[in-house]
């Protein structure tokens, strides 16, 4: 998709509707919302009970009449009405006070690379239902590259890998545009699911959703032991609570297996790039961004497979919305490519 920086500068807010977290950037203020993309609903009354962190804590702990929903899945809005209600609650008075001075504002929203028309329309309808007069769609890859501080407007190549909760996107950019890109359905949720299945198959233990985080810490060497760690869950056969000691090396092997899809995507993007751009990347390396960029072993796996330098963004989780905010503020100045005067 082609974006106009002039139109983006007329926007008041930037929104990144991710499968894991929702972030909202208010022009002139900065990041005002950074909450999980979760809502809890009373199915008897239809009332919204909680959103964000509160709703996420309810996951797996609700009675039958309360349902925890995720209105965004796979990088696209799957429940427009719920996404609107969630956003309306999250932005609250912060946005209403700002929009009171400008009755019908414009908004910008990140969408995955090569998002189909239905996904684009769902993103637009979500924000128009919130009160936006006009909605600008911006490729997540371009926004994240700007947020990482990459010189995307220059003729040199920059490569970025955005690893989210549901998908991973890979792109090479030059002169403010995407030269080649790939998107694969591998993300943080895929890794967590593989770990949960491994523990169930090897130890006959069902892990709660919160039990995967200690395993991540152990993989990164921040846990109590780098060799084994203890997790708690429910026995598959008896249904009783049980604890087991997990071999970290086995978990490390399980984590690396799904990431081979990301390596294939990186190779496919490089093969479609001109040799001059690939030569630039041999020196500049790859920038890793996205909420799942800090998964243990992800950076070393990419470094070993490509032989190129690898850098992790300072704040990989907020790169996309910060880059979109930079475009709104006019901090991105592309190289002028007007025809030369004769």
C-alpha positions as CSV (number, residue, x, y, z in Angstrom):
1,X,0.0,0.0,0.0
2,X,1.1,3.5,-0.7
3,X,1.0,6.1,2.0
4,X,1.1,9.9,1.9
5,X,3.1,11.6,4.6
6,X,1.1,14.7,4.0
7,X,-2.2,13.0,4.8
8,X,-0.6,11.3,7.8
9,X,0.4,14.6,9.3
10,X,-3.3,15.5,9.4
11,X,-4.0,12.6,11.6
12,X,-4.5,13.0,15.3
13,X,-3.9,9.5,16.6
14,X,-2.0,6.4,15.6
15,X,-3.3,2.9,16.6
16,X,-1.5,-0.4,16.6
17,X,-4.1,-3.2,17.0
18,X,-2.0,-6.2,17.7
19,X,-3.1,-9.7,18.6
20,X,-1.4,-9.4,22.0
21,X,-1.5,-5.7,22.8
22,X,-3.2,-2.5,21.7
23,X,-1.3,0.7,21.6
24,X,-2.5,4.2,20.9
25,X,-0.3,7.2,20.2
26,X,-1.8,10.7,20.6
27,X,-0.2,13.4,18.4
28,X,1.6,16.0,20.6
29,X,1.3,13.8,23.7
30,X,2.9,10.4,22.9
31,X,1.8,6.8,23.9
32,X,-1.4,7.0,25.9
33,X,-2.5,3.3,25.8
34,X,-0.5,0.1,26.0
35,X,-2.8,-2.7,27.1
36,X,-3.5,-6.3,26.3
37,X,-6.0,-6.8,23.5
38,X,-8.5,-8.6,25.7
39,X,-12.0,-8.0,26.8
40,X,-14.3,-9.8,29.3
41,X,-18.0,-9.8,28.6
42,X,-21.0,-10.9,30.7
43,X,-22.8,-13.1,28.1
44,X,-26.1,-12.8,30.1
45,X,-26.4,-9.1,29.9
46,X,-23.8,-8.3,27.1
47,X,-22.1,-5.9,29.5
48,X,-18.4,-5.2,29.3
49,X,-16.8,-6.3,32.6
50,X,-13.2,-5.5,32.0
51,X,-10.6,-4.8,29.2
52,X,-6.8,-4.9,29.0
53,X,-4.8,-6.1,31.9
54,X,-7.8,-6.8,34.1
55,X,-9.5,-9.0,31.4
56,X,-6.2,-10.8,30.8
57,X,-6.0,-11.8,34.4
58,X,-9.4,-13.3,34.1
59,X,-8.3,-15.7,31.4
60,X,-9.0,-19.3,32.4
61,X,-10.6,-18.2,35.7
62,X,-14.1,-17.1,34.8
63,X,-17.5,-18.6,35.7
64,X,-19.7,-19.8,32.8
65,X,-21.5,-16.5,32.3
66,X,-18.3,-14.5,31.7
67,X,-16.4,-14.9,28.5
68,X,-12.9,-13.6,27.8
69,X,-12.6,-12.6,24.1
70,X,-9.7,-11.4,21.9
71,X,-11.1,-9.2,19.1
72,X,-7.9,-9.3,17.1
73,X,-6.4,-12.6,15.9
74,X,-3.8,-13.3,13.3
75,X,-3.1,-9.6,12.8
76,X,-6.6,-8.8,11.8
77,X,-9.7,-7.5,13.6
78,X,-12.1,-10.5,13.9
79,X,-14.8,-8.8,16.1
80,X,-15.3,-5.2,15.0
81,X,-18.0,-4.4,17.6
82,X,-15.9,-5.7,20.5
83,X,-12.8,-4.0,19.2
84,X,-14.6,-0.7,19.2
85,X,-16.0,-1.2,22.7
86,X,-12.5,-2.1,23.9
87,X,-10.9,0.9,22.3
88,X,-13.6,3.2,23.6
89,X,-13.0,2.1,27.1
90,X,-9.2,2.2,26.9
91,X,-8.9,5.7,25.4
92,X,-11.6,7.0,27.7
93,X,-11.4,10.7,28.6
94,X,-7.9,11.0,27.2
95,X,-9.1,10.9,23.7
96,X,-12.4,12.6,24.2
97,X,-10.7,15.7,25.7
98,X,-8.3,15.8,22.7
99,X,-11.0,15.3,20.1
100,X,-13.3,18.0,21.6
101,X,-11.0,20.6,20.1
102,X,-11.3,18.9,16.7
103,X,-14.7,17.4,16.1
104,X,-13.9,14.9,13.3
105,X,-10.3,13.8,13.5
106,X,-8.4,11.5,11.2
107,X,-6.6,8.4,12.5
108,X,-3.8,6.1,11.3
109,X,-3.7,2.4,11.9
110,X,-1.0,-0.3,11.4
111,X,-2.0,-3.3,9.2
112,X,0.0,-6.4,8.4
113,X,1.9,-6.5,5.1
114,X,-0.3,-7.7,2.2
115,X,-3.4,-7.6,4.4
116,X,-6.4,-8.6,2.3
117,X,-9.2,-6.1,1.6
118,X,-11.5,-7.6,4.3
119,X,-8.8,-7.1,7.0
120,X,-8.2,-3.5,5.8
121,X,-11.9,-2.8,5.9
122,X,-12.2,-4.2,9.4
123,X,-9.4,-2.0,10.6
124,X,-11.1,1.1,9.0
125,X,-14.5,0.3,10.4
126,X,-13.1,-0.2,13.9
127,X,-11.7,3.3,14.0
128,X,-14.6,5.0,12.1
129,X,-16.9,3.5,14.8
130,X,-14.7,5.2,17.3
131,X,-15.4,8.6,15.7
132,X,-12.6,9.0,13.2
133,X,-13.6,10.9,10.0
134,X,-10.8,9.4,7.9
135,X,-8.5,6.4,8.5
136,X,-5.1,6.0,6.9
137,X,-3.6,2.5,6.6
138,X,0.1,2.0,7.1
139,X,2.1,-1.1,6.6
140,X,3.3,-2.4,10.0
141,X,6.8,-3.2,8.5
142,X,7.3,0.4,7.4
143,X,6.0,1.8,10.7
144,X,8.2,-0.5,12.8
145,X,11.3,0.3,10.7
146,X,10.7,4.0,11.3
147,X,10.2,3.4,15.0
148,X,13.5,1.4,15.2
149,X,15.3,4.4,13.8
150,X,16.2,2.7,10.6
151,X,17.0,5.2,7.7
152,X,14.2,3.8,5.5
153,X,14.2,7.0,3.4
154,X,17.7,6.5,2.1
155,X,18.8,4.5,-1.0
156,X,20.6,1.9,1.2
157,X,19.0,-1.3,2.2
158,X,17.5,-1.9,5.6
159,X,16.1,-5.2,6.8
160,X,13.6,-5.7,9.6
161,X,12.0,-8.7,11.2
162,X,8.8,-8.0,13.1
163,X,7.9,-10.9,15.3
164,X,4.4,-10.5,16.8
165,X,2.1,-12.7,18.8
166,X,0.5,-14.4,15.8
167,X,2.7,-13.6,12.8
168,X,6.2,-12.7,11.8
169,X,6.9,-10.3,9.0
170,X,10.2,-9.9,7.2
171,X,11.1,-7.0,4.8
172,X,13.9,-5.2,3.0
173,X,13.3,-1.5,2.6
174,X,14.9,1.2,0.5
175,X,13.9,4.7,-0.5
176,X,10.9,4.7,1.8
177,X,9.3,1.6,0.2
178,X,9.3,-2.1,0.7
179,X,11.4,-3.9,-1.9
180,X,10.5,-7.5,-0.8
181,X,8.5,-8.9,2.1
182,X,7.1,-12.1,3.5
183,X,4.6,-12.9,6.3
184,X,4.5,-16.3,8.0
185,X,2.0,-17.5,10.7
186,X,4.7,-18.0,13.3
187,X,4.8,-15.8,16.5
188,X,5.0,-15.8,20.2
189,X,1.7,-17.7,20.5
190,X,3.1,-20.4,18.2
191,X,6.1,-20.9,20.4
192,X,4.0,-21.0,23.6
193,X,1.7,-23.6,22.1
194,X,4.7,-25.8,21.1
195,X,6.0,-25.6,24.7
196,X,2.6,-26.5,26.2
197,X,2.3,-29.4,23.8
198,X,5.8,-30.6,24.6
199,X,5.1,-30.6,28.4
200,X,1.8,-32.4,27.9
201,X,3.3,-35.1,25.7
202,X,6.5,-35.6,27.8
203,X,5.1,-35.2,31.3
204,X,1.3,-35.6,30.9
205,X,0.8,-32.2,32.4
206,X,-1.5,-29.4,31.3
207,X,0.1,-26.0,31.8
208,X,-1.8,-22.8,32.6
209,X,-1.2,-19.9,30.2
210,X,0.9,-18.1,32.8
211,X,3.3,-21.0,33.3
212,X,5.1,-20.4,30.0
213,X,6.7,-17.2,31.2
214,X,9.0,-18.8,33.8
215,X,10.2,-21.1,31.1
216,X,11.1,-18.1,29.0
217,X,13.1,-16.7,31.9
218,X,14.9,-20.0,32.4
219,X,15.7,-20.2,28.7
220,X,17.2,-16.7,28.9
221,X,19.3,-17.7,31.9
222,X,17.3,-15.4,34.3
223,X,15.6,-18.2,36.1
224,X,16.7,-20.0,39.2
225,X,18.5,-22.7,37.2
226,X,19.8,-22.9,33.7
227,X,19.5,-26.7,33.5
228,X,16.1,-27.5,34.9
229,X,13.1,-25.5,36.2
230,X,9.9,-26.5,38.1
231,X,6.4,-25.8,36.7
232,X,3.0,-26.4,38.1
233,X,-0.1,-27.6,36.2
234,X,-2.9,-30.2,36.1
235,X,-2.3,-33.8,35.6
236,X,-3.9,-35.0,32.4
237,X,-5.1,-38.3,33.8
238,X,-6.2,-37.5,37.4
239,X,-7.0,-33.8,37.1
240,X,-5.0,-33.1,40.2
241,X,-2.5,-30.3,40.7
242,X,1.1,-31.6,40.1
243,X,4.6,-30.1,39.7
244,X,7.3,-31.4,37.4
245,X,10.9,-30.5,36.7
246,X,11.5,-29.5,33.1
247,X,14.7,-30.0,31.2
248,X,15.6,-26.6,29.7
249,X,17.6,-28.0,26.8
250,X,14.6,-29.9,25.6
251,X,12.5,-26.8,25.8
252,X,15.2,-24.9,23.8
253,X,15.0,-27.5,21.0
254,X,11.2,-27.3,21.0
255,X,11.4,-23.5,20.7
256,X,13.8,-23.6,17.8
257,X,11.6,-25.9,15.7
258,X,8.8,-23.4,14.8
259,X,11.3,-20.6,14.1
260,X,12.6,-22.4,11.0
261,X,9.6,-20.9,9.2
262,X,11.0,-17.5,10.0
263,X,14.4,-18.5,8.6
264,X,12.7,-19.7,5.4
265,X,10.9,-16.3,5.1
266,X,14.2,-14.4,5.6
267,X,15.8,-16.5,2.8
268,X,12.9,-15.9,0.5
269,X,13.1,-12.2,0.9
270,X,16.9,-12.1,0.3
271,X,16.6,-14.1,-2.8
272,X,14.1,-11.6,-4.3
273,X,16.3,-8.6,-3.5
274,X,18.9,-7.1,-6.0
275,X,22.5,-8.0,-5.2
276,X,23.4,-4.4,-4.3
277,X,20.8,-4.3,-1.5
278,X,21.9,-7.7,-0.1
279,X,25.5,-6.4,-0.1
280,X,24.3,-3.5,2.0
281,X,22.7,-5.9,4.5
282,X,25.9,-7.8,5.0
283,X,27.3,-4.7,6.7
284,X,24.2,-3.2,8.2
285,X,22.6,-6.5,9.4
286,X,19.0,-7.2,10.5
287,X,16.9,-5.3,12.9
288,X,14.6,-7.4,15.1
289,X,11.4,-5.8,16.4
290,X,8.0,-6.8,17.7
291,X,6.7,-8.0,21.1
292,X,8.2,-11.5,20.6
293,X,11.6,-10.3,19.4
294,X,13.0,-11.0,22.9
295,X,12.1,-14.7,22.8
296,X,15.2,-16.6,24.1
297,X,17.4,-17.9,21.3
298,X,15.6,-16.1,18.5
299,X,18.4,-13.6,17.8
300,X,21.2,-16.2,18.0
301,X,19.2,-18.5,15.6
302,X,18.9,-15.7,13.0
303,X,22.5,-14.7,13.4
304,X,23.8,-18.3,12.9
305,X,21.5,-19.0,9.9
306,X,22.2,-15.7,8.0
307,X,25.7,-14.9,9.0
308,X,24.7,-11.2,9.2
309,X,24.9,-8.9,12.2
310,X,21.7,-8.8,14.3
311,X,20.3,-5.9,16.3
312,X,17.3,-5.9,18.7
313,X,15.5,-2.6,18.9
314,X,15.6,-0.7,22.2
315,X,11.9,-1.0,22.6
316,X,10.9,-3.7,20.2
317,X,7.3,-4.0,21.4
318,X,6.3,-0.4,20.7
319,X,8.3,0.2,17.5
320,X,5.3,0.1,15.2
321,X,3.2,2.7,17.0
322,X,6.2,4.9,17.8
323,X,7.1,4.9,14.1
324,X,3.5,5.7,13.1
325,X,3.6,8.5,15.7
326,X,6.8,9.9,14.2
327,X,5.1,10.1,10.8
328,X,2.2,11.9,12.4
329,X,4.6,14.4,14.0
330,X,6.4,15.0,10.7
331,X,9.7,13.6,11.9
332,X,10.2,11.5,8.8
333,X,11.6,13.4,5.8
334,X,11.8,11.2,2.6
335,X,14.3,11.8,-0.1
336,X,12.8,13.9,-2.9
337,X,12.5,12.0,-6.1
338,X,11.1,14.7,-8.4
339,X,12.1,14.6,-12.1
340,X,15.3,16.5,-12.7
341,X,15.0,19.9,-14.5
342,X,16.2,19.8,-18.1
